[in-house]
Amino acid sequence: MNLARLFDRAKRHSGSDGLTAKILGVAPNRVSEWRNGHRPCPAEVQDKLCVIARLSDNEIARHVVQRSGLGRRPIALRARLIEEFA
């Protein structure tokens, strides 16, 4: 799941980008900067977004693998790593 979709899903569960920003403890414009790729979104913020967005364990594992760049590895290795994270 890309970062914009993760923010959209978090917004759907929190009610608005402003409330998402409040839960994350940041200014609303920072959420916009992260969503649009103007600033890199820290891993710990992405982890909080996964919780706000109510992602399943498998979805969180896929997101972590994608974020770490392991998604470009051979399929067998990816499957094993996703299982380890799940």
PDB file of N, CA, C and O in Angstrom:
ATOM      1  N   MET A   1       0.848  -1.168   0.000  1.00  0.00           N
ATOM      2  CA  MET A   1       0.000   0.000   0.000  1.00  0.00           C
ATOM      3  C   MET A   1       0.895   1.233   0.000  1.00  0.00           C
ATOM      4  O   MET A   1       1.808   1.357   0.817  1.00  0.00           O
ATOM      5  N   ASN A   2       0.616   2.145  -0.935  1.00  0.00           N
ATOM      6  CA  ASN A   2       1.445   3.341  -0.964  1.00  0.00           C
ATOM      7  C   ASN A   2       1.006   4.312   0.135  1.00  0.00           C
ATOM      8  O   ASN A   2      -0.051   4.142   0.743  1.00  0.00           O
ATOM      9  N   LEU A   3       1.812   5.304   0.370  1.00  0.00           N
ATOM     10  CA  LEU A   3       1.607   6.207   1.500  1.00  0.00           C
ATOM     11  C   LEU A   3       0.323   7.017   1.362  1.00  0.00           C
ATOM     12  O   LEU A   3      -0.377   7.227   2.352  1.00  0.00           O
ATOM     13  N   ALA A   4       0.003   7.472   0.163  1.00  0.00           N
ATOM     14  CA  ALA A   4      -1.224   8.252  -0.035  1.00  0.00           C
ATOM     15  C   ALA A   4      -2.454   7.411   0.311  1.00  0.00           C
ATOM     16  O   ALA A   4      -3.382   7.906   0.950  1.00  0.00           O
ATOM     17  N   ARG A   5      -2.464   6.152  -0.104  1.00  0.00           N
ATOM     18  CA  ARG A   5      -3.594   5.269   0.212  1.00  0.00           C
ATOM     19  C   ARG A   5      -3.666   5.002   1.714  1.00  0.00           C
ATOM     20  O   ARG A   5      -4.754   4.896   2.280  1.00  0.00           O
ATOM     21  N   LEU A   6      -2.503   4.894   2.353  1.00  0.00           N
ATOM     22  CA  LEU A   6      -2.476   4.683   3.797  1.00  0.00           C
ATOM     23  C   LEU A   6      -3.070   5.894   4.516  1.00  0.00           C
ATOM     24  O   LEU A   6      -3.839   5.737   5.464  1.00  0.00           O
ATOM     25  N   PHE A   7      -2.718   7.097   4.071  1.00  0.00           N
ATOM     26  CA  PHE A   7      -3.302   8.300   4.659  1.00  0.00           C
ATOM     27  C   PHE A   7      -4.804   8.360   4.396  1.00  0.00           C
ATOM     28  O   PHE A   7      -5.566   8.751   5.279  1.00  0.00           O
ATOM     29  N   ASP A   8      -5.243   7.975   3.190  1.00  0.00           N
ATOM     30  CA  ASP A   8      -6.676   7.967   2.876  1.00  0.00           C
ATOM     31  C   ASP A   8      -7.433   7.030   3.804  1.00  0.00           C
ATOM     32  O   ASP A   8      -8.509   7.361   4.302  1.00  0.00           O
ATOM     33  N   ARG A   9      -6.861   5.873   4.025  1.00  0.00           N
ATOM     34  CA  ARG A   9      -7.529   4.894   4.888  1.00  0.00           C
ATOM     35  C   ARG A   9      -7.561   5.364   6.341  1.00  0.00           C
ATOM     36  O   ARG A   9      -8.554   5.166   7.041  1.00  0.00           O
ATOM     37  N   ALA A  10      -6.468   5.988   6.792  1.00  0.00           N
ATOM     38  CA  ALA A  10      -6.447   6.543   8.152  1.00  0.00           C
ATOM     39  C   ALA A  10      -7.479   7.663   8.281  1.00  0.00           C
ATOM     40  O   ALA A  10      -8.157   7.778   9.302  1.00  0.00           O
ATOM     41  N   LYS A  11      -7.590   8.484   7.240  1.00  0.00           N
ATOM     42  CA  LYS A  11      -8.561   9.577   7.236  1.00  0.00           C
ATOM     43  C   LYS A  11      -9.984   9.026   7.328  1.00  0.00           C
ATOM     44  O   LYS A  11     -10.829   9.589   8.025  1.00  0.00           O
ATOM     45  N   ARG A  12     -10.243   7.935   6.628  1.00  0.00           N
ATOM     46  CA  ARG A  12     -11.570   7.329   6.641  1.00  0.00           C
ATOM     47  C   ARG A  12     -11.948   6.879   8.064  1.00  0.00           C
ATOM     48  O   ARG A  12     -13.113   6.962   8.452  1.00  0.00           O
ATOM     49  N   HIS A  13     -10.970   6.406   8.831  1.00  0.00           N
ATOM     50  CA  HIS A  13     -11.258   5.920  10.175  1.00  0.00           C
ATOM     51  C   HIS A  13     -11.217   7.022  11.236  1.00  0.00           C
ATOM     52  O   HIS A  13     -11.916   6.937  12.245  1.00  0.00           O
ATOM     53  N   SER A  14     -10.407   8.048  11.011  1.00  0.00           N
ATOM     54  CA  SER A  14     -10.332   9.124  12.007  1.00  0.00           C
ATOM     55  C   SER A  14     -11.375  10.202  11.747  1.00  0.00           C
ATOM     56  O   SER A  14     -11.807  10.875  12.684  1.00  0.00           O
ATOM     57  N   GLY A  15     -11.788  10.377  10.502  1.00  0.00           N
ATOM     58  CA  GLY A  15     -12.800  11.376  10.165  1.00  0.00           C
ATOM     59  C   GLY A  15     -12.293  12.496   9.286  1.00  0.00           C
ATOM     60  O   GLY A  15     -13.047  13.029   8.471  1.00  0.00           O
ATOM     61  N   SER A  16     -11.017  12.871   9.432  1.00  0.00           N
ATOM     62  CA  SER A  16     -10.450  13.937   8.600  1.00  0.00           C
ATOM     63  C   SER A  16      -8.927  13.921   8.709  1.00  0.00           C
ATOM     64  O   SER A  16      -8.352  13.306   9.607  1.00  0.00           O
ATOM     65  N   ASP A  17      -8.295  14.615   7.766  1.00  0.00           N
ATOM     66  CA  ASP A  17      -6.834  14.740   7.839  1.00  0.00           C
ATOM     67  C   ASP A  17      -6.426  15.506   9.090  1.00  0.00           C
ATOM     68  O   ASP A  17      -5.396  15.214   9.697  1.00  0.00           O
ATOM     69  N   GLY A  18      -7.244  16.494   9.477  1.00  0.00           N
ATOM     70  CA  GLY A  18      -6.947  17.266  10.681  1.00  0.00           C
ATOM     71  C   GLY A  18      -6.946  16.408  11.933  1.00  0.00           C
ATOM     72  O   GLY A  18      -6.079  16.553  12.794  1.00  0.00           O
ATOM     73  N   LEU A  19      -7.929  15.506  12.033  1.00  0.00           N
ATOM     74  CA  LEU A  19      -7.973  14.609  13.187  1.00  0.00           C
ATOM     75  C   LEU A  19      -6.837  13.591  13.137  1.00  0.00           C
ATOM     76  O   LEU A  19      -6.280  13.221  14.170  1.00  0.00           O
ATOM     77  N   THR A  20      -6.499  13.143  11.935  1.00  0.00           N
ATOM     78  CA  THR A  20      -5.350  12.239  11.794  1.00  0.00           C
ATOM     79  C   THR A  20      -4.089  12.937  12.284  1.00  0.00           C
ATOM     80  O   THR A  20      -3.294  12.349  13.018  1.00  0.00           O
ATOM     81  N   ALA A  21      -3.905  14.196  11.878  1.00  0.00           N
ATOM     82  CA  ALA A  21      -2.741  14.969  12.320  1.00  0.00           C
ATOM     83  C   ALA A  21      -2.733  15.124  13.842  1.00  0.00           C
ATOM     84  O   ALA A  21      -1.683  15.018  14.476  1.00  0.00           O
ATOM     85  N   LYS A  22      -3.901  15.374  14.421  1.00  0.00           N
ATOM     86  CA  LYS A  22      -3.998  15.539  15.879  1.00  0.00           C
ATOM     87  C   LYS A  22      -3.617  14.246  16.589  1.00  0.00           C
ATOM     88  O   LYS A  22      -2.903  14.275  17.591  1.00  0.00           O
ATOM     89  N   ILE A  23      -4.092  13.105  16.074  1.00  0.00           N
ATOM     90  CA  ILE A  23      -3.749  11.812  16.671  1.00  0.00           C
ATOM     91  C   ILE A  23      -2.246  11.567  16.579  1.00  0.00           C
ATOM     92  O   ILE A  23      -1.636  11.036  17.507  1.00  0.00           O
ATOM     93  N   LEU A  24      -1.650  11.964  15.438  1.00  0.00           N
ATOM     94  CA  LEU A  24      -0.214  11.774  15.246  1.00  0.00           C
ATOM     95  C   LEU A  24       0.613  12.802  16.019  1.00  0.00           C
ATOM     96  O   LEU A  24       1.816  12.621  16.208  1.00  0.00           O
ATOM     97  N   GLY A  25      -0.034  13.875  16.461  1.00  0.00           N
ATOM     98  CA  GLY A  25       0.675  14.913  17.207  1.00  0.00           C
ATOM     99  C   GLY A  25       1.495  15.837  16.330  1.00  0.00           C
ATOM    100  O   GLY A  25       2.544  16.330  16.743  1.00  0.00           O
ATOM    101  N   VAL A  26       1.006  16.076  15.097  1.00  0.00           N
ATOM    102  CA  VAL A  26       1.704  16.957  14.164  1.00  0.00           C
ATOM    103  C   VAL A  26       0.720  17.985  13.606  1.00  0.00           C
ATOM    104  O   VAL A  26      -0.493  17.855  13.773  1.00  0.00           O
ATOM    105  N   ALA A  27       1.257  19.000  12.944  1.00  0.00           N
ATOM    106  CA  ALA A  27       0.417  20.012  12.303  1.00  0.00           C
ATOM    107  C   ALA A  27      -0.238  19.415  11.048  1.00  0.00           C
ATOM    108  O   ALA A  27       0.352  18.560  10.388  1.00  0.00           O
ATOM    109  N   PRO A  28      -1.450  19.863  10.722  1.00  0.00           N
ATOM    110  CA  PRO A  28      -2.137  19.338   9.539  1.00  0.00           C
ATOM    111  C   PRO A  28      -1.358  19.507   8.238  1.00  0.00           C
ATOM    112  O   PRO A  28      -1.446  18.663   7.347  1.00  0.00           O
ATOM    113  N   ASN A  29      -0.596  20.598   8.126  1.00  0.00           N
ATOM    114  CA  ASN A  29       0.169  20.782   6.888  1.00  0.00           C
ATOM    115  C   ASN A  29       1.270  19.733   6.742  1.00  0.00           C
ATOM    116  O   ASN A  29       1.685  19.429   5.623  1.00  0.00           O
ATOM    117  N   ARG A  30       1.745  19.181   7.848  1.00  0.00           N
ATOM    118  CA  ARG A  30       2.756  18.130   7.788  1.00  0.00           C
ATOM    119  C   ARG A  30       2.160  16.870   7.157  1.00  0.00           C
ATOM    120  O   ARG A  30       2.824  16.194   6.371  1.00  0.00           O
ATOM    121  N   VAL A  31       0.906  16.554   7.501  1.00  0.00           N
ATOM    122  CA  VAL A  31       0.222  15.403   6.899  1.00  0.00           C
ATOM    123  C   VAL A  31       0.131  15.598   5.394  1.00  0.00           C
ATOM    124  O   VAL A  31       0.366  14.663   4.628  1.00  0.00           O
ATOM    125  N   SER A  32      -0.207  16.808   4.968  1.00  0.00           N
ATOM    126  CA  SER A  32      -0.295  17.105   3.538  1.00  0.00           C
ATOM    127  C   SER A  32       1.063  16.942   2.858  1.00  0.00           C
ATOM    128  O   SER A  32       1.147  16.403   1.755  1.00  0.00           O
ATOM    129  N   GLU A  33       2.117  17.406   3.512  1.00  0.00           N
ATOM    130  CA  GLU A  33       3.472  17.275   2.939  1.00  0.00           C
ATOM    131  C   GLU A  33       3.862  15.807   2.796  1.00  0.00           C
ATOM    132  O   GLU A  33       4.448  15.418   1.786  1.00  0.00           O
ATOM    133  N   TRP A  34       3.539  14.986   3.805  1.00  0.00           N
ATOM    134  CA  TRP A  34       3.858  13.556   3.735  1.00  0.00           C
ATOM    135  C   TRP A  34       3.029  12.876   2.652  1.00  0.00           C
ATOM    136  O   TRP A  34       3.557  12.093   1.864  1.00  0.00           O
ATOM    137  N   ARG A  35       1.734  13.174   2.612  1.00  0.00           N
ATOM    138  CA  ARG A  35       0.828  12.545   1.662  1.00  0.00           C
ATOM    139  C   ARG A  35       1.264  12.822   0.218  1.00  0.00           C
ATOM    140  O   ARG A  35       1.214  11.936  -0.635  1.00  0.00           O
ATOM    141  N   ASN A  36       1.687  14.052  -0.040  1.00  0.00           N
ATOM    142  CA  ASN A  36       2.048  14.456  -1.397  1.00  0.00           C
ATOM    143  C   ASN A  36       3.512  14.231  -1.750  1.00  0.00           C
ATOM    144  O   ASN A  36       3.946  14.564  -2.853  1.00  0.00           O
ATOM    145  N   GLY A  37       4.274  13.667  -0.816  1.00  0.00           N
ATOM    146  CA  GLY A  37       5.662  13.337  -1.090  1.00  0.00           C
ATOM    147  C   GLY A  37       6.624  14.506  -1.017  1.00  0.00           C
ATOM    148  O   GLY A  37       7.756  14.406  -1.491  1.00  0.00           O
ATOM    149  N   HIS A  38       6.192  15.614  -0.431  1.00  0.00           N
ATOM    150  CA  HIS A  38       7.083  16.774  -0.314  1.00  0.00           C
ATOM    151  C   HIS A  38       8.100  16.598   0.806  1.00  0.00           C
ATOM    152  O   HIS A  38       9.143  17.251   0.814  1.00  0.00           O
ATOM    153  N   ARG A  39       7.795  15.719   1.742  1.00  0.00           N
ATOM    154  CA  ARG A  39       8.713  15.357   2.832  1.00  0.00           C
ATOM    155  C   ARG A  39       8.624  13.852   3.034  1.00  0.00           C
ATOM    156  O   ARG A  39       7.561  13.260   2.852  1.00  0.00           O
ATOM    157  N   PRO A  40       9.735  13.234   3.409  1.00  0.00           N
ATOM    158  CA  PRO A  40       9.662  11.794   3.710  1.00  0.00           C
ATOM    159  C   PRO A  40       8.901  11.565   5.020  1.00  0.00           C
ATOM    160  O   PRO A  40       9.087  12.292   5.996  1.00  0.00           O
ATOM    161  N   CYS A  41       8.064  10.569   5.022  1.00  0.00           N
ATOM    162  CA  CYS A  41       7.278  10.236   6.208  1.00  0.00           C
ATOM    163  C   CYS A  41       8.072   9.242   7.055  1.00  0.00           C
ATOM    164  O   CYS A  41       8.402   8.158   6.574  1.00  0.00           O
ATOM    165  N   PRO A  42       8.385   9.589   8.307  1.00  0.00           N
ATOM    166  CA  PRO A  42       9.171   8.687   9.156  1.00  0.00           C
ATOM    167  C   PRO A  42       8.475   7.340   9.374  1.00  0.00           C
ATOM    168  O   PRO A  42       7.247   7.251   9.367  1.00  0.00           O
ATOM    169  N   ALA A  43       9.269   6.316   9.565  1.00  0.00           N
ATOM    170  CA  ALA A  43       8.749   4.959   9.748  1.00  0.00           C
ATOM    171  C   ALA A  43       7.819   4.869  10.950  1.00  0.00           C
ATOM    172  O   ALA A  43       6.799   4.182  10.888  1.00  0.00           O
ATOM    173  N   GLU A  44       8.156   5.556  12.051  1.00  0.00           N
ATOM    174  CA  GLU A  44       7.304   5.468  13.238  1.00  0.00           C
ATOM    175  C   GLU A  44       5.927   6.096  12.988  1.00  0.00           C
ATOM    176  O   GLU A  44       4.928   5.644  13.548  1.00  0.00           O
ATOM    177  N   VAL A  45       5.874   7.126  12.158  1.00  0.00           N
ATOM    178  CA  VAL A  45       4.588   7.728  11.793  1.00  0.00           C
ATOM    179  C   VAL A  45       3.798   6.754  10.922  1.00  0.00           C
ATOM    180  O   VAL A  45       2.587   6.607  11.089  1.00  0.00           O
ATOM    181  N   GLN A  46       4.483   6.091   9.998  1.00  0.00           N
ATOM    182  CA  GLN A  46       3.814   5.104   9.157  1.00  0.00           C
ATOM    183  C   GLN A  46       3.260   3.963  10.004  1.00  0.00           C
ATOM    184  O   GLN A  46       2.180   3.445   9.719  1.00  0.00           O
ATOM    185  N   ASP A  47       3.983   3.578  11.026  1.00  0.00           N
ATOM    186  CA  ASP A  47       3.495   2.523  11.924  1.00  0.00           C
ATOM    187  C   ASP A  47       2.221   2.975  12.644  1.00  0.00           C
ATOM    188  O   ASP A  47       1.276   2.198  12.783  1.00  0.00           O
ATOM    189  N   LYS A  48       2.198   4.228  13.098  1.00  0.00           N
ATOM    190  CA  LYS A  48       0.998   4.755  13.752  1.00  0.00           C
ATOM    191  C   LYS A  48      -0.164   4.822  12.766  1.00  0.00           C
ATOM    192  O   LYS A  48      -1.306   4.534  13.122  1.00  0.00           O
ATOM    193  N   LEU A  49       0.135   5.204  11.519  1.00  0.00           N
ATOM    194  CA  LEU A  49      -0.911   5.260  10.504  1.00  0.00           C
ATOM    195  C   LEU A  49      -1.534   3.891  10.271  1.00  0.00           C
ATOM    196  O   LEU A  49      -2.743   3.781  10.068  1.00  0.00           O
ATOM    197  N   CYS A  50      -0.718   2.857  10.300  1.00  0.00           N
ATOM    198  CA  CYS A  50      -1.227   1.492  10.127  1.00  0.00           C
ATOM    199  C   CYS A  50      -2.241   1.160  11.211  1.00  0.00           C
ATOM    200  O   CYS A  50      -3.243   0.496  10.946  1.00  0.00           O
ATOM    201  N   VAL A  51      -1.985   1.619  12.427  1.00  0.00           N
ATOM    202  CA  VAL A  51      -2.906   1.369  13.538  1.00  0.00           C
ATOM    203  C   VAL A  51      -4.174   2.203  13.358  1.00  0.00           C
ATOM    204  O   VAL A  51      -5.281   1.693  13.526  1.00  0.00           O
ATOM    205  N   ILE A  52      -4.017   3.479  13.017  1.00  0.00           N
ATOM    206  CA  ILE A  52      -5.174   4.362  12.810  1.00  0.00           C
ATOM    207  C   ILE A  52      -6.048   3.824  11.676  1.00  0.00           C
ATOM    208  O   ILE A  52      -7.276   3.853  11.762  1.00  0.00           O
ATOM    209  N   ALA A  53      -5.405   3.332  10.612  1.00  0.00           N
ATOM    210  CA  ALA A  53      -6.123   2.822   9.446  1.00  0.00           C
ATOM    211  C   ALA A  53      -6.706   1.432   9.683  1.00  0.00           C
ATOM    212  O   ALA A  53      -7.424   0.901   8.836  1.00  0.00           O
ATOM    213  N   ARG A  54      -6.394   0.849  10.837  1.00  0.00           N
ATOM    214  CA  ARG A  54      -6.897  -0.477  11.211  1.00  0.00           C
ATOM    215  C   ARG A  54      -6.518  -1.550  10.186  1.00  0.00           C
ATOM    216  O   ARG A  54      -7.351  -2.358   9.777  1.00  0.00           O
ATOM    217  N   LEU A  55      -5.255  -1.539   9.785  1.00  0.00           N
ATOM    218  CA  LEU A  55      -4.767  -2.556   8.861  1.00  0.00           C
ATOM    219  C   LEU A  55      -4.652  -3.896   9.580  1.00  0.00           C
ATOM    220  O   LEU A  55      -4.384  -3.954  10.780  1.00  0.00           O
ATOM    221  N   SER A  56      -4.858  -4.959   8.829  1.00  0.00           N
ATOM    222  CA  SER A  56      -4.678  -6.296   9.394  1.00  0.00           C
ATOM    223  C   SER A  56      -3.187  -6.566   9.565  1.00  0.00           C
ATOM    224  O   SER A  56      -2.353  -5.831   9.037  1.00  0.00           O
ATOM    225  N   ASP A  57      -2.860  -7.609  10.293  1.00  0.00           N
ATOM    226  CA  ASP A  57      -1.451  -7.965  10.493  1.00  0.00           C
ATOM    227  C   ASP A  57      -0.753  -8.222   9.166  1.00  0.00           C
ATOM    228  O   ASP A  57       0.389  -7.806   8.973  1.00  0.00           O
ATOM    229  N   ASN A  58      -1.430  -8.902   8.254  1.00  0.00           N
ATOM    230  CA  ASN A  58      -0.819  -9.183   6.943  1.00  0.00           C
ATOM    231  C   ASN A  58      -0.603  -7.908   6.146  1.00  0.00           C
ATOM    232  O   ASN A  58       0.417  -7.765   5.471  1.00  0.00           O
ATOM    233  N   GLU A  59      -1.554  -6.975   6.214  1.00  0.00           N
ATOM    234  CA  GLU A  59      -1.392  -5.705   5.500  1.00  0.00           C
ATOM    235  C   GLU A  59      -0.232  -4.899   6.082  1.00  0.00           C
ATOM    236  O   GLU A  59       0.531  -4.277   5.344  1.00  0.00           O
ATOM    237  N   ILE A  60      -0.107  -4.915   7.401  1.00  0.00           N
ATOM    238  CA  ILE A  60       1.012  -4.213   8.039  1.00  0.00           C
ATOM    239  C   ILE A  60       2.332  -4.850   7.616  1.00  0.00           C
ATOM    240  O   ILE A  60       3.298  -4.148   7.316  1.00  0.00           O
ATOM    241  N   ALA A  61       2.371  -6.175   7.592  1.00  0.00           N
ATOM    242  CA  ALA A  61       3.597  -6.875   7.183  1.00  0.00           C
ATOM    243  C   ALA A  61       3.957  -6.509   5.756  1.00  0.00           C
ATOM    244  O   ALA A  61       5.123  -6.248   5.461  1.00  0.00           O
ATOM    245  N   ARG A  62       2.970  -6.485   4.861  1.00  0.00           N
ATOM    246  CA  ARG A  62       3.243  -6.109   3.464  1.00  0.00           C
ATOM    247  C   ARG A  62       3.747  -4.681   3.376  1.00  0.00           C
ATOM    248  O   ARG A  62       4.650  -4.389   2.592  1.00  0.00           O
ATOM    249  N   HIS A  63       3.173  -3.787   4.172  1.00  0.00           N
ATOM    250  CA  HIS A  63       3.606  -2.394   4.154  1.00  0.00           C
ATOM    251  C   HIS A  63       5.050  -2.263   4.642  1.00  0.00           C
ATOM    252  O   HIS A  63       5.841  -1.527   4.053  1.00  0.00           O
ATOM    253  N   VAL A  64       5.387  -2.967   5.705  1.00  0.00           N
ATOM    254  CA  VAL A  64       6.755  -2.917   6.239  1.00  0.00           C
ATOM    255  C   VAL A  64       7.743  -3.466   5.217  1.00  0.00           C
ATOM    256  O   VAL A  64       8.821  -2.902   5.028  1.00  0.00           O
ATOM    257  N   VAL A  65       7.385  -4.548   4.565  1.00  0.00           N
ATOM    258  CA  VAL A  65       8.264  -5.135   3.548  1.00  0.00           C
ATOM    259  C   VAL A  65       8.445  -4.164   2.391  1.00  0.00           C
ATOM    260  O   VAL A  65       9.558  -3.976   1.901  1.00  0.00           O
ATOM    261  N   GLN A  66       7.355  -3.550   1.956  1.00  0.00           N
ATOM    262  CA  GLN A  66       7.436  -2.589   0.858  1.00  0.00           C
ATOM    263  C   GLN A  66       8.286  -1.391   1.253  1.00  0.00           C
ATOM    264  O   GLN A  66       9.120  -0.933   0.473  1.00  0.00           O
ATOM    265  N   ARG A  67       8.073  -0.877   2.478  1.00  0.00           N
ATOM    266  CA  ARG A  67       8.806   0.291   2.960  1.00  0.00           C
ATOM    267  C   ARG A  67      10.306   0.007   3.052  1.00  0.00           C
ATOM    268  O   ARG A  67      11.130   0.883   2.792  1.00  0.00           O
ATOM    269  N   SER A  68      10.645  -1.223   3.424  1.00  0.00           N
ATOM    270  CA  SER A  68      12.044  -1.567   3.607  1.00  0.00           C
ATOM    271  C   SER A  68      12.761  -1.848   2.294  1.00  0.00           C
ATOM    272  O   SER A  68      13.985  -1.975   2.266  1.00  0.00           O
ATOM    273  N   GLY A  69      12.003  -1.944   1.210  1.00  0.00           N
ATOM    274  CA  GLY A  69      12.620  -2.222  -0.082  1.00  0.00           C
ATOM    275  C   GLY A  69      12.781  -3.702  -0.357  1.00  0.00           C
ATOM    276  O   GLY A  69      13.348  -4.089  -1.379  1.00  0.00           O
ATOM    277  N   LEU A  70      12.285  -4.535   0.551  1.00  0.00           N
ATOM    278  CA  LEU A  70      12.404  -5.977   0.346  1.00  0.00           C
ATOM    279  C   LEU A  70      11.431  -6.482  -0.711  1.00  0.00           C
ATOM    280  O   LEU A  70      11.541  -7.624  -1.155  1.00  0.00           O
ATOM    281  N   GLY A  71      10.482  -5.645  -1.118  1.00  0.00           N
ATOM    282  CA  GLY A  71       9.502  -6.028  -2.125  1.00  0.00           C
ATOM    283  C   GLY A  71      10.124  -6.300  -3.476  1.00  0.00           C
ATOM    284  O   GLY A  71       9.494  -6.922  -4.331  1.00  0.00           O
ATOM    285  N   ARG A  72      11.340  -5.850  -3.685  1.00  0.00           N
ATOM    286  CA  ARG A  72      12.019  -6.085  -4.965  1.00  0.00           C
ATOM    287  C   ARG A  72      12.848  -7.358  -4.943  1.00  0.00           C
ATOM    288  O   ARG A  72      13.600  -7.631  -5.878  1.00  0.00           O
ATOM    289  N   ARG A  73      12.713  -8.130  -3.887  1.00  0.00           N
ATOM    290  CA  ARG A  73      13.462  -9.385  -3.763  1.00  0.00           C
ATOM    291  C   ARG A  73      12.701 -10.511  -4.464  1.00  0.00           C
ATOM    292  O   ARG A  73      11.532 -10.347  -4.812  1.00  0.00           O
ATOM    293  N   PRO A  74      13.358 -11.645  -4.672  1.00  0.00           N
ATOM    294  CA  PRO A  74      12.664 -12.786  -5.277  1.00  0.00           C
ATOM    295  C   PRO A  74      11.427 -13.184  -4.477  1.00  0.00           C
ATOM    296  O   PRO A  74      11.379 -13.022  -3.258  1.00  0.00           O
ATOM    297  N   ILE A  75      10.440 -13.702  -5.177  1.00  0.00           N
ATOM    298  CA  ILE A  75       9.147 -14.021  -4.570  1.00  0.00           C
ATOM    299  C   ILE A  75       9.283 -14.965  -3.382  1.00  0.00           C
ATOM    300  O   ILE A  75       8.624 -14.758  -2.364  1.00  0.00           O
ATOM    301  N   ALA A  76      10.110 -15.985  -3.482  1.00  0.00           N
ATOM    302  CA  ALA A  76      10.251 -16.942  -2.376  1.00  0.00           C
ATOM    303  C   ALA A  76      10.776 -16.246  -1.118  1.00  0.00           C
ATOM    304  O   ALA A  76      10.303 -16.520  -0.015  1.00  0.00           O
ATOM    305  N   LEU A  77      11.740 -15.358  -1.278  1.00  0.00           N
ATOM    306  CA  LEU A  77      12.296 -14.638  -0.130  1.00  0.00           C
ATOM    307  C   LEU A  77      11.249 -13.694   0.449  1.00  0.00           C
ATOM    308  O   LEU A  77      11.109 -13.595   1.667  1.00  0.00           O
ATOM    309  N   ARG A  78      10.508 -12.995  -0.426  1.00  0.00           N
ATOM    310  CA  ARG A  78       9.469 -12.092   0.058  1.00  0.00           C
ATOM    311  C   ARG A  78       8.433 -12.842   0.882  1.00  0.00           C
ATOM    312  O   ARG A  78       8.031 -12.377   1.949  1.00  0.00           O
ATOM    313  N   ALA A  79       8.002 -13.988   0.397  1.00  0.00           N
ATOM    314  CA  ALA A  79       6.987 -14.773   1.104  1.00  0.00           C
ATOM    315  C   ALA A  79       7.497 -15.171   2.491  1.00  0.00           C
ATOM    316  O   ALA A  79       6.760 -15.095   3.474  1.00  0.00           O
ATOM    317  N   ARG A  80       8.747 -15.592   2.563  1.00  0.00           N
ATOM    318  CA  ARG A  80       9.307 -16.001   3.854  1.00  0.00           C
ATOM    319  C   ARG A  80       9.380 -14.799   4.804  1.00  0.00           C
ATOM    320  O   ARG A  80       9.049 -14.924   5.983  1.00  0.00           O
ATOM    321  N   LEU A  81       9.805 -13.649   4.305  1.00  0.00           N
ATOM    322  CA  LEU A  81       9.931 -12.464   5.144  1.00  0.00           C
ATOM    323  C   LEU A  81       8.560 -11.957   5.608  1.00  0.00           C
ATOM    324  O   LEU A  81       8.417 -11.521   6.750  1.00  0.00           O
ATOM    325  N   ILE A  82       7.561 -12.012   4.735  1.00  0.00           N
ATOM    326  CA  ILE A  82       6.213 -11.591   5.119  1.00  0.00           C
ATOM    327  C   ILE A  82       5.690 -12.503   6.228  1.00  0.00           C
ATOM    328  O   ILE A  82       5.043 -12.039   7.167  1.00  0.00           O
ATOM    329  N   GLU A  83       5.969 -13.789   6.117  1.00  0.00           N
ATOM    330  CA  GLU A  83       5.537 -14.732   7.155  1.00  0.00           C
ATOM    331  C   GLU A  83       6.211 -14.417   8.482  1.00  0.00           C
ATOM    332  O   GLU A  83       5.587 -14.536   9.536  1.00  0.00           O
ATOM    333  N   GLU A  84       7.497 -14.012   8.443  1.00  0.00           N
ATOM    334  CA  GLU A  84       8.202 -13.677   9.671  1.00  0.00           C
ATOM    335  C   GLU A  84       7.603 -12.463  10.348  1.00  0.00           C
ATOM    336  O   GLU A  84       7.519 -12.408  11.575  1.00  0.00           O
ATOM    337  N   PHE A  85       7.178 -11.473   9.542  1.00  0.00           N
ATOM    338  CA  PHE A  85       6.592 -10.242  10.100  1.00  0.00           C
ATOM    339  C   PHE A  85       5.179 -10.455  10.597  1.00  0.00           C
ATOM    340  O   PHE A  85       4.733  -9.759  11.510  1.00  0.00           O
ATOM    341  N   ALA A  86       4.471 -11.400  10.015  1.00  0.00           N
ATOM    342  CA  ALA A  86       3.040 -11.589  10.340  1.00  0.00           C
ATOM    343  C   ALA A  86       2.829 -12.253  11.674  1.00  0.00           C
ATOM    344  O   ALA A  86       1.689 -12.476  12.079  1.00  0.00           O
TER     345      ALA A  86
END
